[in-house]
Amino acid sequence: MKLALGTVQFGLPYGIANQSGQVSREDAAAIIANARLGGIDTLDTAIAYGESEICLGKVGVHGFKVITKLPAIPDNIQDVDCWVTDQMHASLKRLNVASVYGVLLHRSDQLFGTKGAALIRSLKRLKYTGVVEKIGVSIYTPSELDPVIDVLLIDIVQAPFNLIDQRLYTSGWLQKLYDSGVEVHARSAFLQGLLLMQPQAIPEKFKYWEPLWGTWHNWLRVNRVSAVEACIAFLQSFPQITKIVVGVDNPEQLKQLIMAANLDFRNEWPLMSSDDENLINPSRWDNL
């Protein structure tokens, strides 16, 4: 099963298409139970995801590979190793585990600042001492990888990848990472829900790209496939992708995703790839 469960919704109301807010503890427990039954073995969280780690610790993550992320190091921190140790100790306590499968940096650029060398040593120590099995980075654009691989031997890269944002593939980095044995975890499979919205529900600020939405929904109609099924099938068509990180608002959504992941759908994909940062980078959406 390539699906990995993203749990930001367990700690924060997240996603442009999210209508229900933060997932309740009861729904979180049901989602985790459905994930186990569906063959999902990886959970993705982060220290910065509000109450997500606490929720997971209460629900129980036994048997899952848990990946968390370190936030940016505050400017006033002098002892980086002590800060990393404290962050990870607190994270493990919240998750109620002795170790995690992976830890990623939320900001790869901190590998190159004044605290970069100390941060690299700290990450290596976490791996050497068995606190984490694998280390890596969460990126927003493939260009971040060029300097990263020169200073740190990474095991996991998490990056946005979907029918519109195909930069990881077009840049050549997807194949490079695969050839190097690095796990690629694709997130934003639905572009934070935009690809799942009906045309009339897409916010006005995205109407600039109306021809793209027309292409997408016409293709779905002609091929008689749902948006969820198509988005998952597109990512599963890349053997270089290790995991597809998906978040859900309720147990029923996860059931639909698991069904979609088990569907054998193969077709010619619509030409929708875009390099427009205003569209593919959600951090810019508030300014549209």
VORO-107766 format. One line per 4 residues: their letters; for each residue x, z, y of N, C-alpha, C. Coordinates in pm, whole numbers, plus 50000, padded with zeros to 5 digits. Example, Ala and Ser with C-alpha at 12.3 -4.5 7.8 and 13.67 -1.06 7.14 Angstrom:
2
AS	51319:50780:49431:51230:50780:49550:51320:50780:49670  51285:50708:49775:51367:50714:49894:51290:50787:50003
//
This chain:
288
MKLA	50084:50000:49880:50000:50000:50000:50087:50000:50125  50074:49895:50207:50155:49886:50328:50101:49971:50444  49976:50012:50435:49920:50089:50546:49986:50226:50556  50016:50267:50679:50057:50403:50710:49957:50456:50812
LGTV	49925:50583:50803:49824:50640:50891:49887:50697:51017  49856:50637:51131:49896:50692:51259:49800:50802:51300  49851:50912:51354:49767:51028:51378:49763:51072:51524  49791:50981:51616:49783:51019:51757:49642:51065:51792
QFGL	49540:51004:51728:49401:51043:51757:49370:51184:51709  49455:51240:51622:49435:51377:51577:49470:51477:51688  49546:51430:51787:49591:51521:51892:49550:51482:52031  49508:51355:52048:49472:51304:52181:49361:51201:52169
PYGI	49277:51186:52272:49185:51071:52276:49268:50948:52311  49276:50850:52223:49373:50742:52238:49310:50607:52205  49349:50505:52281:49306:50368:52251:49196:50321:52343  49207:50197:52390:49111:50143:52484:48973:50128:52422
ANQS	48967:50113:52289:48839:50096:52221:48783:50226:52165  48856:50338:52188:48813:50467:52136:48692:50517:52214  48579:50532:52146:48456:50579:52209:48424:50724:52174  48497:50782:52081:48461:50914:52030:48559:51024:52067
GQVS	48668:50991:52135:48763:51093:52177:48852:51141:52064  48907:51261:52080:48998:51317:51981:48924:51346:51850  48991:51317:51739:48932:51338:51607:48915:51488:51582  48801:51528:51529:48776:51668:51498:48859:51710:51377
REDA	48877:51841:51360:48954:51892:51247:48887:51853:51115  48754:51857:51112:48681:51822:50990:48702:51675:50955  48692:51589:51056:48713:51446:51031:48858:51418:50992  48951:51493:51053:49092:51475:51018:49115:51506:50871
AAII	49054:51613:50822:49068:51649:50681:49011:51540:50591  48895:51485:50631:48833:51378:50552:48918:51252:50556  48977:51222:50671:49063:51104:50684:49186:51116:50595  49248:51234:50596:49367:51256:50511:49329:51245:50364
ANAR	49215:51299:50327:49169:51290:50187:49146:51145:50148  49085:51067:50236:49062:50925:50209:49193:50848:50200  49290:50888:50282:49421:50822:50278:49486:50843:50142  49479:50965:50091:49535:50993:49959:49468:50907:49852
LGGI	49335:50905:49856:49261:50829:49756:49289:50680:49767  49316:50633:49888:49338:50490:49910:49479:50443:49886  49568:50536:49850:49706:50497:49820:49801:50496:49938  49757:50548:50052:49846:50559:50168:49941:50677:50146
DTLD	50069:50653:50168:50167:50759:50140:50248:50802:50262  50221:50743:50379:50301:50770:50498:50213:50809:50615  50251:50916:50685:50181:50961:50805:50275:50952:50923  50224:50902:51033:50305:50887:51155:50249:50978:51263
TAIA	50334:51063:51319:50293:51152:51427:50406:51161:51528  50394:51255:51623:50499:51276:51724:50476:51410:51790  50584:51467:51837:50576:51594:51908:50489:51578:52033  50492:51460:52093:50419:51435:52217:50271:51402:52195
YGES	50226:51399:52068:50087:51363:52041:49992:51483:52047  50003:51562:52151:49911:51673:52168:49910:51767:52050  49793:51785:51988:49776:51879:51877:49791:51811:51741  49843:51690:51737:49848:51614:51612:49925:51688:51503
EICL	50045:51736:51532:50124:51805:51430:50056:51933:51384  49995:52006:51476:49923:52128:51439:49808:52096:51345  49735:51991:51380:49622:51949:51297:49669:51910:51157  49776:51833:51148:49828:51792:51018:49874:51913:50937
GKVG	49937:52008:51003:49982:52128:50933:49867:52208:50877  49757:52214:50951:49639:52287:50905:49569:52213:50791  49560:52082:50804:49491:52001:50702:49574:51995:50574  49706:51983:50590:49795:51975:50475:49847:51834:50451
VHGF	49977:51820:50442:50038:51688:50427:50119:51676:50299  50092:51762:50203:50166:51759:50076:50154:51621:50010  50268:51569:49967:50268:51440:49899:50284:51321:49989  50279:51343:50121:50295:51233:50216:50438:51228:50271
KVIT	50482:51110:50304:50603:51092:50383:50564:51105:50530  50614:51209:50595:50577:51234:50734:50689:51187:50826  50650:51111:50926:50744:51065:51029:50698:51120:51162  50788:51188:51233:50756:51236:51366:50857:51179:51466
KLPA	50836:51211:51594:50922:51152:51697:50961:51259:51798  51087:51250:51841:51136:51339:51944:51097:51285:52081  51052:51371:52172:51025:51325:52308:51155:51304:52384  51143:51257:52506:51261:51240:52591:51324:51376:52622
IPDN	51455:51381:52626:51526:51505:52658:51507:51536:52806  51458:51653:52841:51442:51689:52982:51577:51686:53055  51573:51656:53183:51696:51642:53262:51775:51772:53270  51705:51886:53262:51775:52014:53281:51841:52067:53154
IQDV	51829:51994:53043:51888:52039:52917:52038:52013:52916  52115:52118:52890:52260:52105:52884:52309:52096:52740  52253:52178:52651:52293:52180:52510:52196:52094:52431  52231:51969:52411:52142:51873:52344:52119:51913:52199
DCWV	52223:51954:52131:52209:51989:51989:52113:52106:51971  52123:52204:52057:52033:52319:52050:51889:52275:52077  51873:52186:52174:51739:52137:52208:51679:52060:52091  51756:51970:52030:51708:51893:51916:51673:51986:51800
TDQM	51759:52084:51774:51734:52180:51666:51603:52255:51690  51585:52302:51813:51463:52377:51847:51339:52289:51834  51349:52164:51881:51236:52072:51873:51196:52047:51728  51295:52023:51643:51266:51993:51503:51216:52117:51429
HASL	51272:52232:51460:51226:52357:51395:51079:52381:51429  51043:52362:51556:50905:52382:51599:50813:52278:51535  50863:52155:51523:50784:52048:51463:50756:52078:51316  50858:52119:51243:50840:52151:51100:50745:52268:51082
KRLN	50753:52365:51172:50664:52481:51165:50519:52439:51186  50497:52350:51286:50360:52303:51312:50307:52222:51194  50394:52141:51136:50353:52057:51023:50343:52135:50892  50400:52254:50893:50400:52340:50773:50475:52274:50658
VASV	50593:52220:50688:50678:52156:50588:50822:52201:50609  50904:52182:50506:51045:52219:50515:51131:52106:50569  51083:51983:50553:51157:51866:50600:51058:51752:50619  51105:51645:50683:51020:51528:50702:51095:51403:50655
YGVL	51019:51299:50630:51078:51174:50584:51162:51109:50693  51109:51111:50815:51182:51045:50922:51158:51108:51058  51254:51090:51145:51238:51126:51286:51286:51007:51369  51204:50972:51467:51235:50859:51554:51251:50907:51697
LHRS	51326:50832:51774:51334:50858:51918:51223:50781:51988  51150:50850:52074:51048:50782:52153:51110:50696:52262  51231:50732:52304:51300:50656:52409:51442:50625:52364  51463:50502:52322:51595:50463:52272:51701:50461:52381
DQLF	51659:50447:52508:51757:50439:52616:51835:50568:52633  51783:50679:52578:51856:50805:52592:51981:50811:52504  51997:50713:52417:52120:50704:52339:52239:50663:52425  52212:50617:52547:52319:50560:52629:52342:50635:52759
GTKG	52265:50739:52785:52287:50818:52905:52398:50919:52884  52406:51014:52975:52512:51115:52968:52497:51205:52845  52376:51212:52793:52352:51295:52675:52351:51213:52546  52381:51084:52556:52371:50994:52443:52457:51031:52324
AALI	52583:51058:52349:52675:51090:52239:52631:51216:52165  52588:51316:52240:52542:51441:52179:52413:51418:52099  52326:51334:52150:52201:51303:52080:52229:51232:51949  52323:51140:51950:52361:51068:51828:52416:51166:51723
RSLK	52502:51256:51766:52557:51356:51673:52445:51444:51615  52350:51480:51698:52241:51566:51654:52154:51496:51551  52124:51368:51574:52043:51292:51479:52114:51279:51345  52242:51251:51349:52320:51241:51226:52323:51374:51151
RLKY	52331:51483:51226:52333:51615:51163:52200:51645:51095  52090:51607:51158:51958:51627:51097:51950:51558:50962  52005:51439:50956:52004:51363:50831:52100:51423:50728  52217:51462:50773:52318:51516:50683:52272:51647:50620
TGVV	52201:51730:50697:52157:51860:50648:52025:51853:50573  51964:51735:50565:51842:51719:50488:51714:51757:50560  51724:51785:50689:51603:51814:50767:51516:51689:50774  51583:51574:50782:51512:51446:50778:51584:51356:50678
EKIG	51509:51265:50618:51571:51170:50526:51621:51046:50599  51546:51006:50703:51581:50884:50775:51565:50904:50925  51646:50831:51001:51640:50837:51147:51618:50697:51202  51563:50690:51321:51537:50558:51377:51484:50565:51519
VSIY	51427:50455:51564:51378:50445:51701:51239:50381:51702  51161:50423:51799:51035:50358:51831:51059:50276:51957  51034:50146:51951:51068:50059:52062:50942:49991:52118  50957:49937:52239:50848:49864:52303:50879:49716:52310
TPSE	51007:49682:52307:51048:49543:52311:51172:49524:52224  51184:49412:52153:51300:49391:52066:51434:49395:52139  51435:49369:52268:51562:49371:52343:51627:49508:52341  51549:49614:52313:51606:49748:52304:51702:49760:52186
LDPV	51686:49676:52086:51764:49691:51963:51908:49646:51978  51934:49554:52066:52071:49502:52081:52173:49612:52103  52153:49701:52200:52252:49809:52217:52240:49920:52114  52120:49943:52061:52100:50054:51967:52187:50040:51843
IDVL	52187:49922:51785:52260:49906:51658:52410:49916:51675  52458:49909:51800:52602:49923:51825:52647:50068:51823  52550:50161:51839:52590:50302:51850:52532:50391:51741  52427:50344:51670:52363:50430:51572:52317:50349:51452
LIDI	52350:50398:51333:52304:50335:51209:52162:50384:51183  52064:50297:51208:51924:50338:51198:51865:50297:51063  51764:50374:51022:51696:50348:50895:51556:50292:50916  51495:50325:51030:51357:50286:51058:51346:50235:51202
VQAP	51272:50126:51219:51234:50080:51352:51082:50067:51355  51021:50134:51451:50877:50115:51472:50859:50031:51598  50779:49925:51587:50765:49832:51699:50626:49771:51701  50579:49731:51820:50450:49662:51827:50460:49524:51764
FNLI	50355:49487:51690:50352:49355:51626:50206:49323:51594  50159:49213:51644:50023:49167:51617:50013:49018:51646  49897:48963:51633:49878:48819:51652:49915:48772:51791  49907:48862:51889:49942:48824:52026:50087:48859:52057
DQRL	50130:48977:52019:50268:49020:52043:50351:48997:51916  50416:48883:51911:50497:48846:51795:50647:48844:51828  50685:48917:51931:50825:48913:51977:50924:48958:51870  50885:49054:51787:50978:49102:51684:51015:48988:51589
YTSG	50920:48899:51564:50944:48784:51477:51016:48672:51552  50964:48634:51668:51021:48520:51741:51162:48546:51791  51196:48674:51812:51331:48708:51856:51433:48701:51744  51386:48697:51620:51477:48697:51505:51507:48837:51454
WLQK	51462:48940:51526:51495:49077:51488:51427:49122:51360  51309:49072:51334:51239:49112:51211:51322:49079:51089  51376:48959:51084:51458:48918:50970:51592:48992:50968  51652:49013:51086:51780:49086:51092:51765:49228:51037
LYDS	51659:49294:51076:51637:49431:51029:51614:49434:50879  51535:49340:50831:51507:49331:50688:51635:49308:50609  51718:49216:50658:51844:49185:50590:51940:49304:50589  51924:49393:50687:52011:49511:50697:51955:49631:50621
GVEV	51839:49615:50557:51780:49724:50482:51707:49826:50568  51675:49789:50692:51604:49879:50783:51454:49865:50761  51385:49978:50748:51239:49975:50738:51178:49933:50872  51085:49840:50867:51013:49799:50988:50869:49849:50977
HARS	50831:49933:51070:50696:49986:51075:50626:49923:51196  50530:49838:51168:50459:49766:51274:50342:49849:51324  50335:49868:51454:50222:49938:51513:50147:49841:51606  50037:49889:51661:49954:49810:51753:49902:49683:51686
AFLQ	49862:49697:51560:49810:49582:51484:49690:49519:51551  49612:49601:51624:49491:49552:51689:49506:49547:51840  49629:49559:51889:49657:49566:52033:49568:49672:52098  49578:49794:52044:49502:49911:52088:49351:49887:52087
GLLL	49306:49800:51999:49162:49777:51984:49109:49653:52053  49190:49590:52137:49144:49470:52208:49103:49359:52112  49179:49343:52004:49151:49235:51910:49027:49263:51826  48976:49386:51832:48858:49420:51754:48730:49414:51838
MQPQ	48745:49400:51968:48629:49401:52057:48554:49268:52056  48422:49276:52065:48342:49157:52087:48369:49105:52229  48360:48974:52251:48393:48917:52382:48324:48987:52499  48197:49021:52482:48122:49084:52591:48165:49227:52619
AIPE	48238:49288:52524:48281:49427:52541:48422:49438:52600  48494:49328:52608:48630:49331:52661:48626:49364:52810  48702:49465:52855:48700:49504:52996:48730:49387:53090  48672:49394:53206:48681:49285:53304:48826:49249:53337
KFKY	48915:49350:53339:49053:49323:53378:49128:49235:53278  49070:49217:53158:49132:49129:53060:49070:48989:53057  48977:48962:53147:48911:48833:53149:49006:48720:53191  49120:48756:53252:49222:48656:53287:49265:48578:53162
WEPL	49263:48646:53048:49305:48584:52922:49184:48538:52840  49075:48505:52907:48951:48467:52838:48969:48351:52741  49050:48248:52773:49070:48139:52675:49128:48189:52543  49216:48290:52551:49275:48346:52429:49168:48414:52344
WGTW	49079:48491:52409:48973:48559:52334:48878:48457:52272  48856:48347:52345:48771:48241:52289:48832:48180:52164  48962:48154:52169:49033:48100:52053:49021:48195:51934  49040:48322:51960:49038:48425:51856:48901:48433:51789
HNWL	48797:48446:51867:48664:48466:51808:48609:48338:51746  48647:48223:51796:48610:48098:51730:48677:48087:51594  48804:48126:51588:48878:48121:51462:48816:48217:51360  48779:48337:51404:48716:48433:51313:48584:48378:51259
RVNR	48509:48314:51346:48379:48261:51305:48397:48147:51204  48488:48056:51231:48511:47942:51143:48560:47987:51006  48648:48090:51004:48707:48136:50878:48627:48245:50810  48519:48288:50872:48429:48387:50812:48503:48512:50766
VSAV	48581:48564:50856:48658:48684:50828:48642:48779:50946  48648:48910:50920:48636:49007:51030:48768:49019:51104  48762:49069:51226:48883:49088:51306:48977:49186:51239  48923:49293:51181:49005:49393:51112:49079:49328:50996
EACI	49007:49254:50914:49067:49189:50797:49176:49092:50837  49150:49014:50942:49248:48914:50986:49374:48979:51042  49357:49084:51123:49473:49150:51184:49563:49213:51078  49501:49277:50979:49580:49339:50871:49645:49231:50784
AFLQ	49570:49127:50751:49624:49021:50665:49740:48949:50733  49731:48932:50864:49841:48868:50937:49971:48945:50919  49967:49076:50937:50088:49157:50924:50135:49164:50779  50041:49167:50687:50080:49172:50545:50143:49041:50499
SFPQ	50127:48935:50576:50186:48808:50538:50336:48805:50562  50389:48908:50629:50533:48918:50654:50595:49015:50553  50670:48966:50456:50731:49056:50358:50835:49149:50420  50883:49116:50540:50986:49199:50604:50928:49328:50661
ITKI	50796:49336:50673:50732:49456:50727:50711:49558:50615  50762:49678:50634:50751:49784:50534:50616:49855:50543  50578:49891:50665:50453:49966:50686:50378:49911:50808  50246:49921:50800:50159:49885:50911:50091:50014:50955
VVGV	50129:50064:51072:50078:50192:51120:49944:50171:51190  49840:50232:51137:49706:50218:51194:49647:50355:51222  49576:50366:51333:49507:50489:51366:49357:50469:51355  49285:50575:51328:49140:50567:51315:49075:50683:51389
DNPE	48947:50663:51424:48870:50766:51494:48781:50846:51399  48758:50792:51278:48669:50860:51184:48700:50812:51041  48651:50883:50940:48680:50847:50800:48632:50707:50762  48518:50666:50816:48464:50535:50780:48557:50422:50822
QLKQ	48619:50436:50939:48713:50334:50984:48830:50320:50887  48879:50432:50836:48991:50425:50742:48949:50353:50613  48829:50381:50565:48780:50312:50446:48779:50161:50468  48735:50118:50587:48731:49976:50619:48872:49915:50622
LIMA	48968:49991:50674:49105:49943:50681:49166:49931:50541  49139:50027:50456:49191:50022:50320:49133:49902:50245  49003:49878:50265:48939:49761:50204:49003:49633:50256  49030:49628:50386:49092:49510:50446:49232:49487:50390
ANLD	49305:49596:50370:49441:49586:50318:49444:49536:50174  49336:49559:50102:49328:49516:49963:49268:49376:49947  49231:49316:50059:49173:49181:50056:49284:49077:50053  49275:48982:49965:49376:48876:49955:49331:48757:50041
FRNE	49362:48765:50170:49322:48659:50264:49446:48584:50312  49447:48454:50292:49560:48371:50336:49505:48248:50407  49563:48218:50523:49514:48105:50600:49617:48068:50705  49591:47959:50775:49670:47923:50892:49622:48010:51007
WPLM	49715:48073:51076:49678:48167:51181:49657:48096:51313  49568:48147:51398:49546:48085:51530:49670:48100:51618  49691:48006:51707:49806:48010:51798:49771:48099:51916  49812:48225:51908:49775:48324:52009:49893:48401:52065
SSDD	50012:48373:52019:50130:48448:52061:50150:48437:52212  50182:48551:52275:50202:48554:52419:50319:48646:52453  50393:48609:52557:50501:48694:52608:50463:48759:52740  50336:48751:52777:50289:48808:52904:50287:48960:52893
ENLI	50380:49024:52963:50392:49171:52955:50266:49241:53003  50194:49181:53094:50071:49244:53143:49965:49254:53034  49976:49171:52933:49882:49174:52822:49936:49252:52703  50059:49227:52665:50111:49284:52541:50170:49424:52558
NPSR	50188:49469:52682:50241:49602:52706:50132:49693:52763  50069:49776:52679:49958:49861:52725:49994:49954:52840  50123:49986:52858:50161:50074:52968:50133:50010:53105  50112:49878:53106:50083:49809:53231:49934:49793:53258
WDNL	49852:49831:53162:49709:49804:53175:49642:49881:53289  49690:50000:53317:49630:50078:53424:49645:50011:53561  49743:49922:53572:49769:49856:53700:49705:49717:53712  49632:49678:53608:49568:49546:53612:49446:49548:53706
//
